[in-house]
Amino acid sequence: MPKTKPIQVTKSFLPPIEEYTNLLQTVWDTQQLTNGGPLLLKLIDELKSFLSLPQLLVTTNGTLSLQLAIKALALTGDIITTPFSYIASSSSIVWEGCRPVFVDIEPDSWCIDAAKIEEAITAQTTAILATHVFGNPCDVATIKAIADKHNLKIIYDGAHAFGVQYLGESIFNFGDISICSFHATKIFHTAEGGCLITQDESLLKKLIWLHNLGHSGQEDFYGSGINAKATELQAAMGLAVLPYVNTLIECRKQRAIMYDALLKKSNLQHIQTREGASRNYAYYPVLFENKETMLTVKKALNQQQIFPRRYFYPSLNTVEYLKGKPMPIAEDVASRILCLPLYHDLELADITRISDIINALCDEELIQR
């Protein structure tokens, strides 16, 4: 009997191999593997066009992009951030010698609650680092008003927000700096990678030398930097993947719609997309009535070789080295959330199977009550 192939929470899209290898011919022709080669320059141009951005900088991963953003803005002291995000949001703050100060999240969007930010500001606060959770935009207008009032910088972690539009423009146009991840699990990827976006040309120039070991030429230096350059091999993957992104989003959308229809009686809470925002269907998160039901469902799915994931768990304020205070909403959401499998070629029969398992166990929970 054939072994059941595991169904993971997501699956990397790989373009036709010949399309990737055709692009690699340029590498063999130029003998340039990194340091701003022609493929990387082409990818930057195509990303600017696709995302309707005036400028951006591609990096070797999204975490380095966060660290570079903090460094480029010369941040010190406290940075207000969200406890409901991937660890990189907070670990980058600590890595750069600053202190994360957590503010709880909105119960429906799961983004940082902008109404609670101001009360967390002290004389040591220098910035706000907020996450567009699952690509859902933060309350950028309120955050900007607070930052302007208190002379704070704004960094947006848009790791999941590739292609998202908000109020008619790219979500990456907000804040002093936005970052995105191009990790293999993302809708658009370069296997590993990321980018930085800022509308400030002088800040972009600073980011460019910071990400290239401080170089201002072969023998001169602007200052200290690190190596966060993307390679030509990464750029080739990005150029091969980018033409498929709209199709990938549409495939994910259709599967999310199917989940919505099949799970509508299971009393699950879904993320509330902020009005005026598009969706890229990067993930399919659901919130169960309680932690126990979620864990029961997760176990049952795992037994069928189906592996959803508890994004984002634990709530970051509970991570020991981050030394956060209690965040009731974030801790509650983190304890009950599960991201169900969602990717471009997930079999529709598997969506039905997953939904049937969830519906049966949620019905059983209701009967027991």
Protein Blocks (a to p, Z undefined) as FASTA:
>chain_A
ZZdddddfbdcddddfklmmmmmmmmmmnopabgoiaklmmmmmmmmmmnopabdcddfb
fklmmmmmmmmnopghjadddfbdcfklmmmmmmnopacddddddfklopacfklmmmmp
cfklcbdcdddeehiacdfklmmmmmmmnopacdddfklmgoiaeehiafklgcjbdcdd
fbfkbmbdghiacddddfbfklmmmmmmmmngopabjkbcfbdcddfbdcfklmmmmmmm
mmmmmmmmmmmmmmmmmmmmmmmmnopacddddehiacehlaccdddfbfklmmmmmmmm
mmnopacdddddddfklpmklopacdfklmmmmmmgccddddfklcfklmmmmmmmmmmm
mmmmmmmZZ
